[in-house]
Each structure stands twice: as structure tokens, then as C-alpha cells.
Amino acid sequence: MHVSQETPFTLSVSEADLVWLHKKLELSRLPDELADAGWEYGVPLAHVRRLLARWKDGFDWRKTEAEINKLPMFTRDIEVEGFGVLNIHYVHQRSEVKNAVPLLFVHGWPGHFLEVRKLLPILTAKSPGHPSFHVVAVSLPGFAFSQGFMKPGVEARQYTELLNKVMLALGYNEYVYQGGDWGHLLGAHIAHHYGHKHVKAWHSNMPCFRAPTLLSHPVLALEPYISAAARERIGRSAKHQASGYGYFLEQATKPQTIGYSLADSPVGLLAWIYEKLVCWTDAYPWTDDEVLEWVSVYWFSRDGPAASVRIYHALTAGSTHDALGGVVRGTIPLGVSYFPKELIQLPKSWSQVLGPVVFESEHDKGGHFAAWEQPEALAGDLRKMYGEGGPAHGVVPGRRGYD
């Protein structure tokens, strides 16, 4: 494989782009709302007015930009078979522990590479009491400062090829993986395509898979009929699909259409993402500046905010199949963490459909953005899974996580 040159990356939004954003914010026209509607119809008008005012007159992008630039960021050209060369952005934080475990962290939507920020000092820390990791957090194509695919026909296979090639280019021929949201779904694919040879184990904080059948897993398939807890978890997932799934269908079927709004209206983009940040977390106390930093990364992204939602169409072929098409039960060690406000809540035993579960952990707080909401808990699970005495300790030859 040809190894391209790594280039240090510094985020520097042009003054012209900042002026343009503020013009767009000044010209914003907000809708009305029904009296006492609360969150029933979506983001309340008062929230958007407050965030708009802060974005326009108080939020300091240059200060935020300087903080983001403290992360060790790089770009590199990665060739994807049949789709040309993409310039890919990533964070690469090495531990001072020589034998640290290489870990690939993959975000989802509406997340991005900043989700890894709180994990970095924990996972890369040196201590005789826990393993250390070399952490790589790739911005998926079309997200943040990674170039997106520029022609149709992309599938999960191209995403996993790209992710694996980034790790190989960094010298990590064998590594472990962590993900939630699209990071989870791509984890199932990367374990399927590169398990054993390159990916030695993986961990998910959104363990979901196709429901077991009487033919494939008869005992697991019967659990909802005999377990009230299993029925309760399935019911919570069904509620999300009934009342919180519209965004998925729009982005999976007609991403270009919603893309015009996301690319043209900063307030439209703000509301579209803010709803998820609030509703998908476990009462996480978002500050206005946290929200605006998160959304600004989308607004100032390399290919624009519309590019990120195309992953929904790519991995579901326009919603004609689920995002796990072609994946069969994995054979590499799997760890799972259950957070109470995760969107997809399935019977815990069903995680066995994904692969051989060697580690499980249940938490009493946390939601969809576990790495941001509960970084200590998520990092703790990874330490237990890969540390001495853990079920996946030593899976990467020569990289046990300790000096």
C-alpha cells in the first residue's frame, strides 16, 4: 500500500467566512410557535432565540478555534478503491507508553471528532494500574475537515477500507476499535472485513444488531416473551422509532433536499443538531458555547454541513436496507457498555448476535454521546476490557498497554 505524507493540521477559518456567517445570522427569520408546545413540536423558540443571540454577539470563535487547535490534528491522502483519493482529517494522540494499545475511535452523526476530546487525557495517561492507548479519531468523509466522497455508489465497505488504511498508514497494523452511532455500525462492518488480521477486538456503546430469529438464535428470540425487562427495552426503542426517527428517513432517502437548508441557514443547522444534543443525552448540562462550538464545526466544515448527512444514504442504499447489510456475526472479542438514555435499547442478551461478548458494563447515567457525557465511565470500561486481568488484555501482540 502506498503510504501518503502526513500533514499537521491547524484550523483557521477565514475572516470572510466569519463575516458571512454573521450576515446570515443577522438576516435570520424565525418561525412562530404554538402556545405551551414545549418540546412536543421540536426545539422551543426561546432556545433558538437565546442561542442565536449568543452566536451573533457573544460567542468567540477565535477562542474556540485556538482550543480546538490544541488537539494533535493531521490530514493525509487516502485512496479508496474505485472512488479516488480523499484528504482525511484525524486526531492522533500518542501515549508516552511505548507499548500502548492502538485504538481507533469513530464518531457518528451529529457528532464529530471533538467527541474524543475528553477521552484523550484519560486513555493516553501513563499508570501502572491501567493500560494506556494511542488514540486515533478519524473525521469520517464529509464530516468536519475530511473530504467527502464525490460520486454515488458508496457503501459501508468504502468507509471501512478508508478507516483501516488510516491505521495502517500510521503504522498500526493491528489495533482495537471503539464506536457509537455510525461508529458502532461501521464497527460491525470493520470487524467483519478486517477482524483478526487487523482489528483484534472492538467495543460499542450502542450495541444493536438485527433481532434474532427462531432459526438463527431460538433462545434469544424467545426472550421478549418471557422477560418483562426485555420487553421494556424493546418498547423504548419502538418509541424512538415512532416519534424520533423522521430525521433518519429524510437523510437516508433525500439528503440533498435537507442539505440545502443545512448549508444555507446557520439557524436551521443549529436547530437540527441542537434538538439531538438535548433529546439524545441524559440531562447533560450543555452550555450555550458548547453547543455553538459543536454546531460551528459543522458550519465551517470542509465540504459544508450537507455532506455529513450523505452517510445515511450510503449505508442504507437510500433506506432500501438496514445499515448492517452484508454483516454476519463477528468472531473477534466484543465489549459493550449500556447507558440508560441510549436511543436503541435492546435486550442485553441480544448483543451476542453481534459477536462473542467478553465484556459488559451497565451504567446508571449517560446517553447517546457517551464519550462526551460520561468520559470517565467509557474510558473506565475500555481500561477494564483491555487491562491486565481483562478479557481482551494482550489482543494486540506486543502492545499490552503497559511499559
N, C-alpha and C positions, 0 to 999 in steps of 0.2 A: 504494500500500500504506500502510495506517495504521501509523505508527511509534509504538510504545508507549514509555513512560518507562523509562529505565534506573535501577535502584536499587542502590546499593552493598550488598554482602552481607557480613555478619560471622557466622561460625559461632559459635553459642552454645548448646551442649547444656544442657538444664535440669538442675539438681541432682537433681530427681526421676527423670529418665531415667538418670542415673548411679547413683543408689541402686538403682533397679530392675535395672539390668544386674548390679550386684554381688550382688544377691539371687539372680538367675538363675545366676550363676557359682558361688555358694556351694552351690546346690542341684543342681549338675551331677552326673549319674551316667554314668560312663564304661563302655564295654564291656570285656570281656576281649579277649585276642588269642591267636592260635596261636603256639606257641614258634618262635622263629627265622624268623618270617614276613617280617621286614624290610618293604620297601615293596610286596611282591607283592600283598597284600590291600588296600592303601591306606595311609593315614598311620599310622606306628607309634605305639603307645600312649604311649611315652615322650615323643615330641614334643608330643603334645597335653597331657599332664600338665604338661610344662615351660611351655608357652605359657599354659595355664590358670592356673597358679600366678602367672605374671608379670602376666597380665591382671587377676587378682583383687587382688594385693597389691603390685605394683611399678610397673606401667605408669601413667604420669602423663598422663591425658587432657588436663588443662587446659594442660599444657606443649605437648603435641602440637597442641591446638586453637589456641594462640597462634601456633605456627609456620605452620599452615595459613592463618591469618588475615593473614599477611604477603603472601600472594598477592593480586593485584588482582582481586577477585571481585565479580560483579554478578548481578542477576536482571533478567528482562524478560519481559513477557507476549508470547507469540507465538501468533497464531491459525493453526490448521491446518484447512484446508477440510474440513468435514464432521465435525470432531472437537473443535470449540470452541477455547477459549483455554487454553494451558498456560503456567505460570510457569516459565521456564527459567533455570538457573544456568550461569554460564560464567566462565572466567578470560579477561581481556583485558589482555595486556601489550604496550603500545606501545613501539616503539623511539624513541630521540631522533632517529633519521634520518628526516627528513621523507618521503623517497621510499622508505621501507622497503616490502618486499613483503608484502601481507596474506596470512597463512597460516592456514587453518582446520585444526586438529589434532583428530582424532576417535579416541576410545578404543574399547575393546571390553569383553568380559567375560572374567574377573573383574577388569578394570581399571576405572579411573575417571579423573576429571580430574587427579588427582595424578601420573599418568604424565607429564604435560608439565612438571612442576616443574624437573627437571634440565636440560631443553632451554631454558627461558626465558632464563637469563642468557647462554647461548651464542648463540641465534638473534637476540636483540634487541641484542646488543653492536654498538657502532659501530667500524668499522675500514675503512681504505681498501683492505685486502686481501681483504675478503669482503663479501657482501651482508648486509643486516640485514632483519629481518622484524618486522611487527606480528603477534603471535601471539594467536589466539583458540582456546580449548579449551572446547568445549561439553560439559556433562554431558548425555548422552542422556536422553530421557524415562524416568523411573522409576529413574534412577541418581543417587546422591548427593543433591543438593539441587534437582534438577529434578522438576517434577510429571510424573507418568506419564499415559499415555492411560487413559481410564476406561471405554472400551467396546471390544468386539471389532471386528474388521474392519480393523485397522491393517496396513498393508503398508510395504514399503521406501519407497514414494512419499511417505508422510506424514513419515517421518523425514527424507528429503532436502529436502522442502518446508520443514520446520522449520529445518534447518541453514542452508539458503540464505537464509531470511528473517532469521535472526540476523545473518548477514553483511551483508545489505542494510540492516538497521536500524542497524548500526554504521557505515554509510557506505561499506562495501566492496562496490561494485557488481561489481567484478572482483577475483578472488583465486585463490590456489593452495591445494592440499589435500594433507594427509598423513594416513595411517592404517594401522593393522594390525588384525588380528582383525575384529570387526564394523566397525571404521573402514575396513578395506580393502574389505569387501563393500559398505558404504554409499558408499565412494569410487567404485566401479564404477557404482553407481546414480546418484550425483550427477553424474558425468561424462556419463552417458547423458542425463539430463534437463536439465542446466544447462551442459553443455560448450559452450565458445566464448562464449556470451552472458555468463555469469558466471564459471564455472570455466575458467581458462585452461590449467592443467596440473595433474597430480597425481602423487603419489609413494606407493608402497606398500612396507612392509617384510614383507608376507605375500603375495607375488604368486601368486594362484591363480585359476583360471577353469575352466570346463568343458574336459574333454580334447578336443583337436582330432580331427576325424574325417577319413576319407579324402575325403569330399566337401567339407568346409569348408577343411581345411588338409592336403592329402595329404602334403607333405614332413614337416611337423611330426608328423603322426600315425604316420609310419614310424620316427621317431627311436628309440623304445624297442626296436625290433627290430634296430637297428644300433649302438646306443650302450650300453655297459655302465654308464656314468655315469648315463644317463637311467634305466635300469632300477633302479639302486641308489637313486636319489632317489624313484622311484615306490614302491619297496619300503618305504622309511622311512615314507612317507605311509600305505601299507597297514597297516603295523604299528600306527601310531597309531589308525587306524580300527578295527582288530581289538581292541585292548586298552585304548584310552584315550578311547573315544567314547561311553561309556554316559551320561555327564552330558549330552551334547548331545541325545541322543534323549529323555531324560527331560524336559529343559527345553523341547524343541521340541514334545513331544506332550502332556505333563501338567504344565505349570509350576505350576498351582495346588496340586497334590499335594505336590511337593517344597517349595513355598512355605511350607507350614505348619511344616515343620522349620526352614527358614531363618529364618522370622520369630519362632519361639518359642524356639529353642535357640541361644544365642551360641556354644556349643561346637560344635554341629552346623554352624553357619555357618563358624566358624573352620576346621574340618577340611575342609569342602567347598572352601573357597578356598585354604587353605594347600597342599593337595595340588597344585593347579595352579601356584601360585607356585614350588614346588620342582621339580616334574616338567617344567614348560614352560620353565624357564630353563637357561642354560648354566653350571651350578655357581655361580650367583650367590650371594654370601655374605650371605644375608638375616640381619639381626639380628632378635631377637625383637620389639623395639619397632617396627621397620619393618613386620613382619607385622601386629602389633596395630594400628598406625595404619591400614594398608590395610583390614583387616577391620572396624575400628571405623567407618570411613566408611560401609561397608555397613550396619552395625548401627544407626547413628544417621541413616541416610538419610531423606529427607523422607517417602517412601511406604513405607519398610521394605524389607528385603533381598529379599523375594519379588518386588517389582515389576520388578527389573532383569532377571530371567530370562525375562520375557514376550517379550523381543525375539526369542528363538529361535522361538517360535510364530508371531510376527507376520511374520517374514521368510521363513518356510518354509511358512506356512499349515498348521501342525501337522505338519510333516515330510512334506507331500504333494508338495513340490517343493524344489529346492535354493534357496539364498539369492540366487541371481543371476537369478531368473525375470524375463523381460522385457528383460534387458540384452543388447545386442549389442556388438560390438567398437567401442570408442571411437575418436574421431578427434582428441582433444587429446593433447599430449605427455605421455608417461608415463615416470616414473623408478622403478626397482626396486632394492631392496637385499636381498641374500641373507645371512641369518645362519645359521650351521651347525646350531643346535638349534631352528630354527623347526619347528612341528608339521607344516605342509604343505610337502612337498618335491617339487616337480615339475620336469621337465626345464626348464632355464632358457630354452630357445628358446620354450617354450610361453607365456611372458609376452607374446609377440607376439599371442596370441589376445585379450588384454585391450585392446590398442591399440598405437599406434606408440611403441615403446620408444626413447627418446632418451638414456637414461642407465641404466647398470647398474653395480653395485658389489658385490663379494663380500668378506665379512669372515671372519676366522678365529676369531672368538669372538662369542657372543651368541645369544639365543634369542627366545622369543615376545614378551617385553616389552622390545623393543629400546630404546625411549626411556628406560627405567629402568636397564637393564643396561649399555647402551653409548651413552650420550647423545652423547658426543663423535663417535663414528663416524656415528651417524644424522644429527646436525647437520652434520657434515662433508659428507655426501652431499648434503644439501639446499643447502649453500653451493656445492658444485661444480656442481650441476644448474642453479641459478638465478644464479650469479655471473657476472662478466664472462668471456667465453670459453666459458661453459657452454651446453649445448644448449637450455636454456629461459630464457636470460637475456632480460629485457625482455618476457616474455609478457604481463605486466600493464602496459598503457600508462601511462606517467607514473610508474611505481613500479619502478624498476630495482634498488632496494636500496641505493643509494649517494646521498650528498649531492651 
